[in-house]
Amino acid sequence: MNIAANDPQGLAEAVGRRMMSRDTAAQSFGIVLDAIAPGLARMHMVVRPEWVNGHDICHGGMIFTLADTAFAYACNSYNSNAVAHTAQITFVAAAKAGETLTAEARQVSATRRTGVYDVSVTAGDGRVVALLRGNSYRIKGEVVRDLSETP
């Protein structure tokens, strides 16, 4: 598939496919990319029984992983390599084993080198489980180097 550099949506989708093809961490957690667009990503995962802590709720680290992954896809959606600089999460409600959690990351602001993203993690019934604010930093390189050879 040949993606034109002037097709922001097509480029974001190519970035999402390329990142997911190499993202063994997301794959091992069962994280699925539902949607990606410039500055936005939506992903979901099902809470596994082995992720439940001593309070019989999903361990916060697993929720953070989902939120952080959506943040990563959103801030790389422009095809400029970006990494997390900082991220802060607030846990709002508990999640239980078997629930599907969805993280939606949205760009709040961006400069040439930095970006700010808000991520909302919700459960299937619509309740907010966690809120993450992430700051990204652009580094050298591109996710998809040759647009004529996108996955």
N, C-alpha and C positions, 0 to 999 in steps of 0.2 A: 504494500500500500504506500503510495507516494503522498506525503503530507506537505502542503505548501507552507512556507514560513509565515505567510500572511493569513493563515487559518487558525486563529487562537483556540477555537474549540477542538478542532482536529489535532492540533499540537498537544493540548492538554490530555486528550484521550490517548494519544501515542505515548506520552509520558507515563500516564497511569498504567498502560499495558506493560511498558518496559520496566517500570519500578516493580510491579506485581510479579513479573516473571523472575526477578532477582531477589525478591523480598521473602527469604525463607522464614524470617521471624513472623511476619504476618501470616504466611501460609501455615506455619506450625500452630498458630493460635486460631486458625479457621477464620481469619479476618477477610471479609469480602469487600471489594470495591464496588459500590453501587452506582456512584456517579462522580464525575470529575468535570470541572470547568475552570477557566482561568480564575485562580484565587479561591477555589471551592473544592471540597471533597466530602463525600458521604460514604461511610463504611459501616459494616455491622459484623457482629459476632454473637454466638450463643454462649452463655455462661456455662462452663463445664462443671460437673460435680467436684472435680479435683481442684477447682479454683476457690472453693468455699473455705472460709477461715473458721476460727473457733467460735465466732458469733453466728455461724450458719448463714453468712452472707458472702457475696463475692468479694474477694481480696481486692483492696484498692489498687494494687499494682497492676492487676489485670485490666481494670477500668482505665487506668492511666495509659497502659499500652495501646488500647483501642483509640483513645483520644489523641495520643502522641502520633500514632500512625496516620490518622486522618489529617492532622496538622502537617505532617511531612509531605503528604501527597498534595495538599492545597498549596503549600509554599514552593513546591517544585513544579507546579502545573504550568509555569511559564517556560519551562525547559532550561532554566538556569539553576545549576546545583545550589541547593540551600540546605543548611543544617540548623538544628535547634540551638539557640543561644541560651535561652531560659524558658522555663515553662512552670506555671503554677496551677495547681488543681484544687478545686473546692468540691468535696463530696457532699451532695445535697440529700440523697436518699439511697437506701440499700437496694441491691439487686440480688436476686436469688438464682440458684442453679436452674438451668432450663430457660431462663429469660433471654430474649434477643435484645441486645443493646445496639443502638445506632449512634454513631458520632458524626456530627456535621461540623466541618471546619470552614470558617469564612474569613477572608482577608478583611482586616479593619483599616490598615494603612500599609503603605510600602514606599520605600525609597530605593535608590539604586542598589544599596547593599543590605538593607534591613527590612523586615516586615513584622507586622503584628497581626495575630490570628486569634479569633475566639472559636472555641470548640464547645458544643453542647452535646452531652451524652444523654440519650433518653431511652427509656424502656418501652416495650411494646404498647403499654397502656397510655403512653404519652407523658408520664412523669419524668421530670428532670432528675437524673442520677448524679451527674457531675458537670462542672463547668471548668474548662481549662483556658488559660490565656498563654499563648506561646509567642516568643520573639524569635524570628529566624535571621540568619546571616548568610548572605550569598557568598559562595566560594567559587573558585575557578571551575570551568567546565560546564558541560551540558549533560542532561540525562539521556537524550536521544541525539547522538552525534551526527548520524547520517539520516536525514529525513526521508530519503528514498528507500531506506531499508528498515522501516518501523515494523515492530512485531504485529 
